[in-house]
Amino acid sequence: MKRMTWVEWIELFLPCYRWIRTYRWREYLQPDLMSGITVGVMLVPQSMSYAKLAGLHPIYGLYSGFVPIFVYAVFGSSRQLAIGPVALTSLLVSNVLEALLTHQKHYTPSLRFYWHLWLGWLIRFISHSVISGFTTASAIVIALSQAKYFLGYEIERSSKIIPLAKSIILGADKFLWQPFVMGSIILAILLTMKHLGKSRKYLRFLRASGPLTAVVLGTTFAKVYHPSSISLVGEIPQGLPKFSVPKEFGYVQSLIPTTVLITGVAILESVGIAKALAAKNGYELDSNQELFGLGVANIVGSFFSVYPTTGSFSRSAVNHESGAKTGLSGIIMGIIMGCALQFLTPLFEYIPQCALAAIVISAVIGLVDYDEATFLWRVDKRDFLLWTITCTVTLFLGIEIGVLVGVGVSLAFVIHESANPHIAILGRLPGTTVYRNIQQYPESYTYNGIVIVRIDAPIYFANISYIKDRLREYEIESDGPTRRGPEVTRVHFVIIEMAPTTYIDSSAVQALKDLHQEYKSRNIQIAISNPNRNVLLTLTRSGVVDLIGREWYFVRVHDAVQVCLQHVQRLNESPRTQSQLLENKSSLFQRVLRQRQEEVSLSQLESGNREIDTSHLEPLLSKKA
């Protein structure tokens, strides 16, 4: 911190200074203006649509697309991220309001808890499969919740598919064809414009102008024909939002679970989009600063009747495609929204509800990620199962339970993998001193009387039982494709390659002691190869090094194999017991410490009828160390 300059201090607290001080007016101003106007025009109708999805008056959507944009432009680190109301957070708000409205009919949205700064680490445990399954189910629920504006009659508010479907079927006798026809036509136009905007670069402006087109068409029809069967948005207050301080906190406790979920969704959606856009535009993104910027934007916005906002995938993509270079484009969006609030709200009164519903449905269709499900089925059946569980539970039991079950199953998979680590039997690749997994390299060969095992994980209380069971199995029968060396009837040495083992705890230490005693009773010697510094320090402090013997720790698997092979050769030549052999190991390793050689003859190493010279070996620990 002492080495930080005053410029770096300013950039730390005001990230916008990073692009302000390097702003190239001639190069950046025009694309920033164009992208800001394009996304701003797109944001106005979308904000009203998402507010309706959240169960709120459209004015709250307009407020949410106004205040947070300016705050984020100052404190956010992404230069292309377009924040505001989005479909998923709107659905979550609707879900919590459904419970609150049973007790209070008039509710001003103000979820004032935003826990970005400590929830960020927790999101790392949510896999992509959970996110994809959750968003797919949410998209289906969102689309069904908007069906009432197409059908012309009220349906039950729910985040579960069965109550929604049941309500739609039971109310079929109240169906009105006018809003259905209008909504279907507008939806078809939106999807066509969206497809053309994505598939053809010269028509990409159609993607951004789709929501505005839907509003203009719907409003024009409503003003010309005045259809009584089509419900309209109605009166929208004119003017900018007013500052207000919360005075009652009676619903704080009931809002906390949904707030945590909204925060998680916001982090996943915003940071993922922001990182991708930063990589495409060649600048570094500070994730912590990004979370701070989102949190401040929502906290400040909550004093202006704003409901939770986050980064929008569709608007951010349009902002990037339109050439946005800096956060100035976000400020332009905010100005467009401010102008709409100040001057255009009388025109919004005639917008058909089915037009806003069509905007929401066209936006969430892209969230139905069936391509991801197909991909997971081909690549990883376990991840496909996780995707299916999350999607199904979210559809039938609700959003909160769906996320909790998805995260729970995901953590269960993590725990299972941790408790059942990958353990490989190693064999030597022909013509080399390299040892690899015999299942991956079937051409490798093993040695009679010696089992080489690599543990590809930290060793701790949760997996030590599994590791001990596997070692016992390998002692009885090792599946080597080819075996060489002296003919012996059983295993005499177990070499444990510990290079991938980053950590070992006290439970594992005690288990190693027990395993050593168990092996010793059957005249089997453990050898340790290449433990890292921390693991070796733990083994030394616990006495395991001295218990096994310092001479049985090696830098390389190859060195351990040669020493063990020497002992196996002697076993094959005379009826001496293993305990007698171990009495002679001191003189063997005195010779090891005195002499070194560069290479060993392959014939010496692999033959079963001659002594192996181990004078070239370098043990990991000396006996007096």
C-alpha positions as CSV (number, residue, x, y, z in Angstrom):
1,M,0.0,0.0,0.0
2,K,2.9,2.4,0.7
3,R,4.1,1.9,-2.9
4,M,0.7,2.9,-4.4
5,T,0.6,6.2,-6.2
6,W,-2.3,8.7,-5.8
7,V,-3.6,7.6,-9.2
8,E,-3.8,4.0,-8.0
9,W,-5.6,5.1,-4.9
10,I,-8.2,7.0,-6.9
11,E,-8.7,4.0,-9.2
12,L,-9.2,1.8,-6.2
13,F,-12.1,3.8,-4.9
14,L,-13.4,5.2,-8.2
15,P,-12.8,2.5,-11.0
16,C,-14.4,4.9,-13.5
17,Y,-11.2,7.0,-13.3
18,R,-9.4,4.2,-15.2
19,W,-11.2,4.8,-18.4
20,I,-11.8,8.5,-17.8
21,R,-8.1,9.4,-17.7
22,T,-7.3,7.4,-20.9
23,Y,-10.5,8.3,-22.8
24,R,-9.9,8.9,-26.5
25,W,-12.6,11.3,-27.4
26,R,-12.3,11.1,-31.2
27,E,-12.2,7.3,-31.2
28,Y,-14.6,6.4,-28.3
29,L,-17.2,9.0,-28.2
30,Q,-19.3,8.0,-31.2
31,P,-19.5,4.3,-30.5
32,D,-20.3,5.0,-26.8
33,L,-23.1,7.3,-27.8
34,M,-24.5,4.9,-30.3
35,S,-24.4,1.9,-28.0
36,G,-25.8,3.9,-25.1
37,I,-28.8,5.1,-27.2
38,T,-29.4,1.7,-28.7
39,V,-29.4,-0.2,-25.3
40,G,-31.2,2.7,-23.6
41,V,-34.1,2.4,-26.1
42,M,-34.1,-1.4,-25.5
43,L,-34.0,-0.9,-21.7
44,V,-37.2,1.2,-21.4
45,P,-39.8,-1.4,-22.5
46,Q,-37.8,-4.2,-21.0
47,S,-37.8,-2.5,-17.6
48,M,-41.6,-2.2,-17.6
49,S,-41.9,-5.8,-18.7
50,Y,-39.7,-7.2,-16.0
51,A,-41.4,-5.1,-13.4
52,K,-44.7,-6.7,-14.4
53,L,-43.0,-10.1,-14.1
54,A,-41.9,-9.2,-10.6
55,G,-45.5,-8.4,-9.7
56,L,-44.8,-4.7,-9.4
57,H,-46.1,-1.6,-11.1
58,P,-44.1,-0.8,-14.3
59,I,-42.8,2.5,-12.8
60,Y,-40.6,0.4,-10.4
61,G,-39.0,-1.2,-13.4
62,L,-38.3,2.3,-14.9
63,Y,-36.8,3.4,-11.6
64,S,-34.6,0.3,-11.5
65,G,-33.3,1.0,-15.0
66,F,-32.4,4.6,-14.0
67,V,-30.6,5.1,-10.6
68,P,-28.4,1.9,-10.5
69,I,-26.9,2.6,-13.9
70,F,-25.3,5.9,-12.8
71,V,-23.9,4.4,-9.6
72,Y,-22.5,1.4,-11.4
73,A,-20.8,3.6,-14.0
74,V,-18.8,5.1,-11.1
75,F,-18.1,2.1,-9.0
76,G,-18.3,-0.8,-11.4
77,S,-15.2,-2.2,-13.2
78,S,-16.8,-3.5,-16.4
79,R,-17.0,-1.1,-19.3
80,Q,-19.6,-3.0,-21.4
81,L,-21.9,-4.5,-18.7
82,A,-25.5,-3.2,-18.9
83,I,-27.2,-3.5,-15.5
84,G,-30.9,-3.2,-14.7
85,P,-33.9,-5.4,-14.2
86,V,-33.5,-9.0,-15.5
87,A,-35.9,-11.9,-15.8
88,L,-34.4,-14.2,-13.1
89,T,-34.2,-11.7,-10.3
90,S,-37.7,-10.4,-11.3
91,L,-39.1,-13.9,-10.9
92,L,-37.4,-14.2,-7.5
93,V,-38.9,-10.9,-6.4
94,S,-42.3,-12.1,-7.6
95,N,-41.9,-15.2,-5.5
96,V,-41.2,-13.4,-2.3
97,L,-43.9,-10.8,-2.9
98,E,-46.4,-13.5,-3.4
99,A,-46.0,-14.4,0.3
100,L,-45.8,-10.8,1.5
101,L,-48.9,-9.7,-0.4
102,T,-51.1,-12.1,1.6
103,H,-50.4,-9.8,4.6
104,Q,-50.0,-6.4,3.0
105,K,-51.6,-5.3,-0.3
106,H,-49.5,-2.2,-0.9
107,Y,-45.8,-2.9,-0.9
108,T,-43.0,-0.7,-2.1
109,P,-40.1,-2.9,-3.3
110,S,-36.9,-2.3,-1.4
111,L,-34.7,-5.4,-0.8
112,R,-32.0,-3.6,1.0
113,F,-29.7,-6.4,1.9
114,Y,-27.0,-7.1,-0.6
115,W,-24.3,-9.5,0.6
116,H,-22.0,-9.5,-2.5
117,L,-18.8,-9.1,-0.5
118,W,-19.0,-12.3,1.5
119,L,-21.2,-14.5,-0.8
120,G,-18.7,-14.4,-3.7
121,W,-16.6,-17.3,-2.4
122,L,-19.7,-19.5,-1.9
123,I,-20.7,-19.2,-5.5
124,R,-17.6,-21.2,-6.5
125,F,-19.3,-24.3,-5.3
126,I,-22.3,-24.0,-7.7
127,S,-21.5,-25.9,-10.8
128,H,-22.4,-24.9,-14.4
129,S,-24.8,-27.8,-14.6
130,V,-26.8,-26.4,-11.6
131,I,-26.9,-22.9,-13.1
132,S,-28.0,-24.2,-16.5
133,G,-30.7,-26.5,-15.0
134,F,-31.9,-23.7,-12.8
135,T,-32.1,-21.1,-15.5
136,T,-33.9,-23.6,-17.9
137,A,-36.6,-24.3,-15.3
138,S,-36.9,-20.7,-14.4
139,A,-37.3,-19.7,-18.1
140,I,-40.2,-22.2,-18.4
141,V,-41.9,-20.9,-15.2
142,I,-41.4,-17.2,-16.4
143,A,-43.0,-18.0,-19.8
144,L,-46.0,-19.7,-18.2
145,S,-46.5,-16.9,-15.7
146,Q,-46.9,-14.5,-18.6
147,A,-49.6,-16.6,-20.2
148,K,-52.3,-14.7,-18.4
149,Y,-51.7,-11.7,-20.6
150,F,-52.0,-13.8,-23.7
151,L,-55.1,-15.7,-22.6
152,G,-57.0,-12.8,-21.2
153,Y,-57.7,-14.2,-17.7
154,E,-56.0,-14.4,-14.4
155,I,-53.9,-17.4,-13.4
156,E,-52.5,-18.4,-10.1
157,R,-49.2,-16.7,-9.1
158,S,-46.7,-19.4,-8.5
159,S,-43.1,-20.4,-9.1
160,K,-44.1,-24.1,-9.6
161,I,-45.2,-25.6,-12.9
162,I,-48.1,-27.7,-11.6
163,P,-50.2,-24.8,-10.0
164,L,-49.5,-22.7,-13.1
165,A,-50.6,-25.4,-15.6
166,K,-53.6,-26.3,-13.5
167,S,-54.7,-22.7,-13.3
168,I,-54.3,-22.3,-17.0
169,I,-56.4,-25.4,-17.7
170,L,-59.2,-24.6,-15.2
171,G,-59.6,-21.0,-16.6
172,A,-59.8,-22.1,-20.2
173,D,-63.5,-21.1,-20.4
174,K,-62.5,-17.4,-19.9
175,F,-60.2,-17.4,-22.9
176,L,-60.1,-14.2,-25.1
177,W,-58.8,-14.5,-28.6
178,Q,-58.0,-10.8,-29.1
179,P,-55.0,-10.6,-26.6
180,F,-53.9,-14.0,-27.7
181,V,-53.7,-13.0,-31.4
182,M,-52.0,-9.7,-30.7
183,G,-49.5,-11.2,-28.2
184,S,-48.7,-14.1,-30.6
185,I,-48.1,-11.7,-33.5
186,I,-45.9,-9.5,-31.5
187,L,-43.9,-12.5,-30.1
188,A,-43.4,-13.8,-33.6
189,I,-42.1,-10.4,-34.8
190,L,-39.8,-10.2,-31.8
191,L,-38.4,-13.7,-32.3
192,T,-37.9,-13.0,-36.0
193,M,-36.0,-9.8,-35.3
194,K,-33.9,-11.4,-32.7
195,H,-33.0,-14.3,-35.0
196,L,-32.1,-11.9,-37.9
197,G,-30.1,-9.7,-35.5
198,K,-28.0,-12.7,-34.3
199,S,-27.5,-14.4,-37.7
200,R,-26.6,-11.4,-39.8
201,K,-24.2,-8.7,-38.6
202,Y,-25.6,-6.0,-40.8
203,L,-29.0,-6.5,-39.2
204,R,-27.9,-6.7,-35.6
205,F,-29.7,-3.4,-34.9
206,L,-33.0,-5.5,-35.2
207,R,-32.1,-7.3,-32.0
208,A,-31.9,-4.1,-30.0
209,S,-35.0,-2.5,-31.6
210,G,-37.3,-5.5,-31.0
211,P,-38.7,-4.4,-27.6
212,L,-39.3,-0.9,-28.9
213,T,-41.0,-2.3,-32.0
214,A,-43.3,-4.4,-29.8
215,V,-44.3,-1.4,-27.7
216,V,-44.9,0.9,-30.7
217,L,-47.0,-1.7,-32.6
218,G,-49.1,-2.5,-29.5
219,T,-49.6,1.1,-28.5
220,T,-50.5,2.1,-32.0
221,F,-53.1,-0.6,-32.2
222,A,-54.6,0.2,-28.8
223,K,-54.9,3.9,-29.6
224,V,-56.5,3.4,-33.0
225,Y,-59.0,0.6,-32.1
226,H,-59.4,0.9,-28.3
227,P,-60.1,-2.8,-27.8
228,S,-61.8,-3.4,-24.5
229,S,-60.8,-7.0,-24.3
230,I,-57.0,-6.1,-24.3
231,S,-55.7,-4.9,-20.9
232,L,-53.4,-1.9,-21.0
233,V,-50.6,-0.8,-18.6
234,G,-52.6,2.2,-17.4
235,E,-51.4,5.4,-15.8
236,I,-47.7,5.6,-15.0
237,P,-46.4,8.4,-12.6
238,Q,-44.4,11.1,-14.4
239,G,-41.0,12.3,-13.1
240,L,-37.8,11.0,-11.5
241,P,-37.9,8.8,-8.4
242,K,-37.8,10.5,-5.0
243,F,-35.4,9.8,-2.2
244,S,-36.9,7.9,0.7
245,V,-35.5,6.2,3.8
246,P,-37.0,2.9,5.0
247,K,-38.7,3.3,8.4
248,E,-40.2,-0.2,8.9
249,F,-38.3,-3.5,8.9
250,G,-41.0,-5.9,9.7
251,Y,-40.3,-8.1,6.7
252,V,-36.6,-8.3,7.1
253,Q,-36.4,-11.8,8.3
254,S,-38.8,-13.1,5.6
255,L,-36.7,-11.4,2.9
256,I,-33.3,-12.8,3.9
257,P,-33.5,-16.2,2.1
258,T,-34.7,-14.7,-1.1
259,T,-32.1,-11.9,-0.8
260,V,-29.3,-14.5,-0.5
261,L,-30.6,-16.3,-3.6
262,I,-31.0,-13.1,-5.6
263,T,-27.4,-12.1,-4.6
264,G,-26.2,-15.5,-5.8
265,V,-28.0,-15.2,-9.1
266,A,-26.7,-11.6,-9.5
267,I,-23.1,-12.6,-8.9
268,L,-23.3,-15.6,-11.3
269,E,-24.9,-13.6,-14.1
270,S,-23.0,-10.3,-13.8
271,V,-19.5,-11.5,-13.1
272,G,-19.6,-14.2,-15.7
273,I,-20.8,-11.8,-18.4
274,A,-18.4,-9.0,-17.3
275,K,-15.4,-11.4,-17.4
276,A,-16.3,-12.6,-20.9
277,L,-16.7,-9.0,-22.1
278,A,-13.5,-7.8,-20.5
279,A,-11.5,-10.6,-22.2
280,K,-13.0,-9.7,-25.6
281,N,-12.1,-6.1,-25.1
282,G,-8.6,-6.6,-23.8
283,Y,-8.7,-5.3,-20.2
284,E,-8.5,-6.7,-16.7
285,L,-11.6,-7.1,-14.6
286,D,-11.4,-7.0,-10.8
287,S,-14.0,-9.4,-9.6
288,N,-14.1,-8.0,-6.1
289,Q,-14.5,-4.5,-7.4
290,E,-17.3,-5.8,-9.7
291,L,-19.2,-7.2,-6.7
292,F,-18.6,-4.0,-4.8
293,G,-20.0,-1.9,-7.7
294,L,-23.1,-4.1,-8.0
295,G,-23.7,-4.0,-4.3
296,V,-23.4,-0.2,-4.1
297,A,-25.6,0.3,-7.1
298,N,-28.4,-1.8,-5.4
299,I,-27.9,-0.2,-2.0
300,V,-28.1,3.3,-3.3
301,G,-31.0,2.3,-5.7
302,S,-33.0,0.9,-2.8
303,F,-33.4,4.5,-1.5
304,F,-35.2,5.4,-4.7
305,S,-37.7,2.5,-4.8
306,V,-35.5,0.3,-6.9
307,Y,-35.9,-3.5,-6.8
308,P,-32.8,-5.7,-7.3
309,T,-30.8,-5.3,-10.5
310,T,-27.9,-7.0,-12.1
311,G,-26.1,-7.4,-15.4
312,S,-28.3,-8.4,-18.3
313,F,-26.9,-10.9,-20.8
314,S,-29.0,-9.6,-23.8
315,R,-28.4,-5.9,-23.2
316,S,-24.7,-6.4,-22.4
317,A,-24.3,-8.4,-25.6
318,V,-26.0,-5.6,-27.6
319,N,-23.9,-3.0,-25.8
320,H,-20.7,-4.9,-26.8
321,E,-21.9,-5.5,-30.4
322,S,-22.8,-1.8,-30.8
323,G,-19.2,-0.9,-30.1
324,A,-19.3,0.3,-26.5
325,K,-15.8,1.3,-25.3
326,T,-16.3,2.7,-21.8
327,G,-18.8,3.2,-19.0
328,L,-19.9,6.4,-20.8
329,S,-22.4,4.1,-22.7
330,G,-24.0,3.2,-19.4
331,I,-24.4,6.9,-18.5
332,I,-26.1,7.5,-21.9
333,M,-28.5,4.6,-21.1
334,G,-29.3,6.3,-17.8
335,I,-30.0,9.6,-19.5
336,I,-32.3,7.9,-22.0
337,M,-34.2,6.3,-19.1
338,G,-34.4,9.7,-17.3
339,C,-35.8,11.3,-20.3
340,A,-38.5,8.6,-20.6
341,L,-39.4,9.1,-16.9
342,Q,-39.6,12.8,-17.3
343,F,-41.4,13.2,-20.6
344,L,-42.7,9.9,-22.1
345,T,-44.7,8.2,-19.3
346,P,-48.1,9.5,-20.6
347,L,-47.5,7.5,-23.8
348,F,-46.8,4.3,-21.9
349,E,-50.4,4.3,-20.6
350,Y,-51.6,2.7,-23.8
351,I,-49.1,-0.2,-24.0
352,P,-50.9,-3.5,-24.1
353,Q,-50.0,-5.9,-21.3
354,C,-49.6,-8.7,-23.9
355,A,-46.9,-6.7,-25.7
356,L,-44.9,-6.5,-22.4
357,A,-45.5,-10.2,-21.9
358,A,-44.2,-11.0,-25.4
359,I,-41.0,-9.0,-24.6
360,V,-40.4,-11.1,-21.5
361,I,-41.1,-14.4,-23.3
362,S,-38.8,-13.6,-26.2
363,A,-36.1,-12.7,-23.7
364,V,-36.3,-15.9,-21.6
365,I,-36.6,-18.3,-24.6
366,G,-32.9,-18.1,-24.9
367,L,-32.5,-19.3,-21.3
368,V,-34.0,-22.7,-22.1
369,D,-30.6,-24.5,-22.4
370,Y,-31.5,-27.8,-24.1
371,D,-28.2,-27.7,-26.0
372,E,-26.3,-27.8,-22.7
373,A,-28.4,-30.9,-21.6
374,T,-27.5,-32.6,-24.9
375,F,-23.8,-31.7,-24.5
376,L,-23.7,-33.0,-20.9
377,W,-25.4,-36.3,-21.9
378,R,-22.5,-36.9,-24.4
379,V,-19.7,-35.7,-22.2
380,D,-20.6,-36.4,-18.6
381,K,-23.6,-38.4,-17.4
382,R,-23.1,-37.3,-13.8
383,D,-23.4,-33.6,-14.8
384,F,-26.4,-34.4,-16.9
385,L,-28.0,-36.1,-13.8
386,L,-27.2,-32.9,-11.8
387,W,-28.7,-30.7,-14.6
388,T,-31.9,-32.9,-14.7
389,I,-32.3,-33.0,-10.9
390,T,-31.9,-29.2,-10.6
391,C,-34.3,-28.5,-13.5
392,T,-37.0,-31.0,-12.3
393,V,-36.9,-29.9,-8.7
394,T,-37.1,-26.2,-9.6
395,L,-40.0,-26.8,-11.9
396,F,-42.1,-28.9,-9.5
397,L,-41.0,-27.7,-6.0
398,G,-40.1,-24.1,-6.6
399,I,-37.1,-21.9,-7.2
400,E,-35.6,-21.8,-3.6
401,I,-35.9,-25.6,-3.1
402,G,-34.5,-26.2,-6.7
403,V,-31.4,-24.1,-6.0
404,L,-30.9,-25.7,-2.6
405,V,-31.3,-29.2,-3.9
406,G,-29.0,-28.5,-6.9
407,V,-26.3,-27.0,-4.7
408,G,-26.7,-29.8,-2.2
409,V,-26.3,-32.5,-4.9
410,S,-23.4,-30.7,-6.4
411,L,-21.7,-30.6,-3.0
412,A,-22.5,-34.2,-2.5
413,F,-20.7,-35.0,-5.7
414,V,-17.7,-32.9,-4.5
415,I,-17.6,-34.8,-1.2
416,H,-17.9,-38.1,-2.9
417,E,-15.0,-37.3,-5.2
418,S,-13.0,-36.1,-2.3
419,A,-13.7,-39.2,-0.2
420,N,-13.1,-41.5,-3.1
421,P,-9.9,-40.1,-4.8
422,H,-8.3,-41.4,-7.9
423,I,-5.6,-43.9,-7.1
424,A,-3.4,-45.4,-9.9
425,I,-1.1,-48.3,-10.1
426,L,2.0,-47.2,-12.0
427,G,4.1,-49.1,-14.5
428,R,7.3,-48.3,-16.3
429,L,7.2,-47.1,-19.9
430,P,9.5,-49.2,-22.0
431,G,12.9,-47.6,-22.7
432,T,12.4,-44.9,-20.1
433,T,12.6,-44.2,-16.4
434,V,9.1,-42.8,-16.4
435,Y,6.2,-44.4,-14.5
436,R,2.6,-43.9,-15.5
437,N,-0.9,-45.3,-14.9
438,I,-1.0,-48.8,-16.3
439,Q,-4.6,-48.3,-17.4
440,Q,-3.8,-45.2,-19.4
441,Y,-0.6,-46.8,-20.8
442,P,-1.1,-50.5,-21.3
443,E,2.3,-50.9,-22.8
444,S,3.9,-50.1,-19.4
445,Y,5.1,-53.0,-17.2
446,T,5.3,-53.7,-13.5
447,Y,7.7,-55.7,-11.3
448,N,7.1,-58.9,-9.4
449,G,6.9,-58.3,-5.7
450,I,6.5,-54.5,-6.0
451,V,3.4,-52.4,-6.2
452,I,3.7,-48.7,-7.2
453,V,0.7,-46.6,-6.2
454,R,0.0,-42.9,-6.9
455,I,-2.6,-41.1,-4.8
456,D,-4.0,-38.2,-6.8
457,A,-5.4,-36.2,-3.9
458,P,-4.8,-34.7,-0.5
459,I,-4.9,-37.4,2.2
460,Y,-7.2,-36.6,5.1
461,F,-9.8,-38.0,7.5
462,A,-12.6,-38.3,4.8
463,N,-10.6,-40.4,2.3
464,I,-8.0,-42.3,4.3
465,S,-10.3,-45.3,4.9
466,Y,-10.9,-45.6,1.1
467,I,-7.2,-45.3,0.4
468,K,-6.3,-48.0,3.0
469,D,-8.9,-50.3,1.4
470,R,-7.5,-49.8,-2.1
471,L,-3.9,-50.4,-0.9
472,R,-5.0,-53.7,0.7
473,E,-6.6,-54.7,-2.6
474,Y,-3.5,-53.8,-4.6
475,E,-1.4,-55.8,-2.2
476,I,-3.4,-58.9,-2.9
477,E,-3.7,-58.5,-6.7
478,S,-2.1,-55.8,-8.9
479,D,-3.5,-55.6,-12.4
480,G,-0.2,-55.3,-14.3
481,P,-0.3,-56.0,-18.0
482,T,3.2,-57.3,-18.0
483,R,5.5,-58.2,-15.1
484,R,9.2,-58.4,-15.0
485,G,12.0,-59.1,-12.5
486,P,12.6,-62.0,-10.2
487,E,9.8,-64.5,-9.7
488,V,8.3,-64.1,-6.2
489,T,5.0,-65.3,-4.9
490,R,3.7,-62.2,-3.1
491,V,4.2,-58.5,-2.7
492,H,7.1,-57.4,-0.6
493,F,7.2,-53.6,-1.2
494,V,4.5,-51.0,-1.6
495,I,5.9,-47.7,-3.1
496,I,3.6,-44.7,-2.6
497,E,4.1,-41.9,-5.1
498,M,3.0,-38.7,-3.2
499,A,3.9,-35.9,-5.7
500,P,0.1,-35.1,-6.3
501,T,-0.6,-35.2,-2.5
502,T,-0.7,-31.6,-1.5
503,Y,-1.8,-32.1,2.1
504,I,-2.0,-34.7,4.8
505,D,-3.8,-34.4,8.2
506,S,-3.4,-36.0,11.6
507,S,-6.0,-38.7,10.8
508,A,-4.1,-39.7,7.7
509,V,-0.8,-39.7,9.7
510,Q,-2.3,-42.1,12.3
511,A,-3.7,-44.3,9.5
512,L,-0.2,-44.5,7.9
513,K,1.2,-45.6,11.2
514,D,-1.4,-48.3,11.5
515,L,-0.8,-49.4,7.9
516,H,2.9,-49.6,8.5
517,Q,2.4,-51.9,11.5
518,E,0.0,-54.0,9.5
519,Y,2.4,-54.3,6.6
520,K,5.3,-55.0,9.0
521,S,3.4,-57.9,10.5
522,R,3.3,-59.4,7.0
523,N,6.9,-58.5,6.1
524,I,5.9,-55.8,3.7
525,Q,7.9,-52.5,3.5
526,I,6.5,-49.1,2.6
527,A,8.5,-46.7,0.5
528,I,7.6,-43.0,-0.1
529,S,8.4,-41.2,-3.3
530,N,8.6,-37.4,-3.8
531,P,6.4,-36.0,-1.0
532,N,6.2,-32.2,-1.1
533,R,7.7,-30.0,1.6
534,N,4.5,-29.6,3.7
535,V,3.7,-33.2,3.6
536,L,7.2,-34.2,4.4
537,L,7.2,-31.8,7.3
538,T,4.0,-33.2,8.7
539,L,5.4,-36.8,8.4
540,T,8.6,-35.7,10.2
541,R,6.8,-34.0,13.1
542,S,4.5,-36.9,13.6
543,G,7.3,-39.5,13.7
544,V,6.2,-41.3,10.5
545,V,9.5,-40.7,8.8
546,D,11.5,-42.4,11.6
547,L,8.9,-45.1,11.9
548,I,9.1,-46.1,8.3
549,G,12.8,-45.4,8.1
550,R,14.5,-42.4,6.5
551,E,16.2,-44.6,4.0
552,W,12.8,-45.5,2.5
553,Y,12.1,-41.9,1.3
554,F,13.1,-41.2,-2.3
555,V,13.2,-38.3,-4.7
556,R,12.0,-40.4,-7.7
557,V,9.8,-43.5,-8.1
558,H,12.6,-44.9,-10.3
559,D,15.1,-44.8,-7.4
560,A,12.6,-46.5,-5.1
561,V,12.0,-49.2,-7.6
562,Q,15.7,-50.0,-8.0
563,V,16.3,-50.3,-4.3
564,C,13.2,-52.5,-3.8
565,L,14.1,-54.6,-6.9
566,Q,17.5,-55.2,-5.3
567,H,15.8,-56.7,-2.2
568,V,13.4,-58.8,-4.3
569,Q,16.4,-60.2,-6.2
570,R,18.1,-61.2,-3.0
571,L,14.9,-62.8,-1.7
572,N,14.8,-64.8,-4.9
573,E,18.3,-66.0,-4.5
574,S,18.2,-67.2,-0.8
575,P,15.6,-68.2,1.8
576,R,16.4,-65.2,4.1
577,T,13.4,-63.6,5.6
578,Q,12.4,-60.0,5.0
579,S,13.4,-59.0,8.5
580,Q,17.0,-60.3,7.8
581,L,17.1,-58.3,4.6
582,L,16.1,-55.1,6.4
583,E,19.0,-55.5,8.8
584,N,21.4,-55.1,5.8
585,K,19.8,-51.9,4.5
586,S,22.2,-49.7,6.5
587,S,25.2,-50.8,4.5
588,L,23.3,-50.5,1.3
589,F,22.4,-46.9,1.9
590,Q,25.9,-46.0,3.1
591,R,27.0,-47.0,-0.3
592,V,24.1,-45.0,-1.8
593,L,25.3,-41.8,0.0
594,R,29.0,-42.3,-1.1
595,Q,28.6,-42.8,-4.8
596,R,26.4,-41.5,-7.7
597,Q,26.1,-42.5,-11.4
598,E,24.3,-40.8,-14.3
599,E,22.5,-43.9,-15.7
600,V,21.7,-47.5,-15.0
601,S,21.8,-50.3,-17.6
602,L,18.3,-51.5,-18.5
603,S,19.6,-55.0,-18.5
604,Q,20.7,-54.6,-14.9
605,L,17.4,-53.1,-13.8
606,E,15.1,-55.7,-15.4
607,S,17.0,-58.9,-15.1
608,G,16.3,-61.3,-12.4
609,N,19.6,-63.1,-12.2
610,R,22.2,-60.4,-11.2
611,E,22.9,-57.7,-8.7
612,I,21.7,-54.1,-9.3
613,D,24.1,-51.3,-8.6
614,T,22.3,-48.7,-6.5
615,S,25.3,-46.5,-5.9
616,H,23.9,-43.8,-8.3
617,L,20.8,-43.3,-6.2
618,E,20.1,-40.1,-4.2
619,P,17.8,-40.7,-1.2
620,L,15.4,-38.0,-0.1
621,L,16.6,-38.1,3.5
622,S,19.9,-39.2,5.0
623,K,19.8,-41.4,8.1
624,K,21.2,-38.7,10.3
625,A,19.2,-35.8,8.9
